[in-house]
Amino acid sequence: MIASGLLRRLFSSITLYLPVVVMGVLALGTWWLARNTPTAPVAEPERAKRQDPDYFLTNFSVKNFDAQGILISEVFGQKARHLPETDVLEIDTAQMRASRAGRITTGRGNRAYSNGDGSEVQLVGDAFVIREASRDSSGRMQPRIEFRGEFLHAFLRTDEIKSHKPVSVIRGSDEFSGDKMLYNKAEGIVQLDGRVRVRMESKRP
């Protein structure tokens, strides 16, 4: 009888504490799995591109030549900073000069941004680009044309000039202005958008 009573009490104790023991074993197993399971590699956040100049220039010029070694464009200024991430040259008191098919184009701006090979120049602040008078392929005389504004983007290889800001265009004795402009030398067309104004002098017979 005494033995049977002890067995009942032992069984009751085991039954009472069994859930606690099971929970402890499960918790220990979960901890062990979490500790020993390999984690996926965490991707490093992309570093922001730095725009610190990697070199500086003073009283310089950048020249662009064609395949025959003929100078086709030149950009020069007082000071410049090269931004390596975008390969852009930021220029103070900038000037440019280009020559294609015998026609000279010059430009100037308080500041300029040139791409790596000097084929594109963005002139900013009191900017102007002048294409001197010349003869076209048929021998006809093309008048001098001048572009003025706070922003001019010159494409020296394709002879295009565009701006998303107000521009004045002076062609010979005539003057045009608009809020935006696109000039295509190949087609000989100046496209003005927005508030367009025209001042043309009458031609005497």
Secondary structure, 3 states (H helix, E strand, C coil): CHHHHHHHHHHHHHHHHHHHHHHHHHHHHHHHHHHHCCCCCCCCCCCCCCCCCCEEEEEEEEEEECCCCCEEEEEEEEEEEEECCCCEEEEEEEEEEEEECCEEEEEEEEEEEECCCCCEEEEEEEEEEEECCEECCCCCEECCEEEEEEEEEEECCCCEEEECCCEEEEECCEEEEECEEEEECCCCEEEEECCCEEECCCCCC
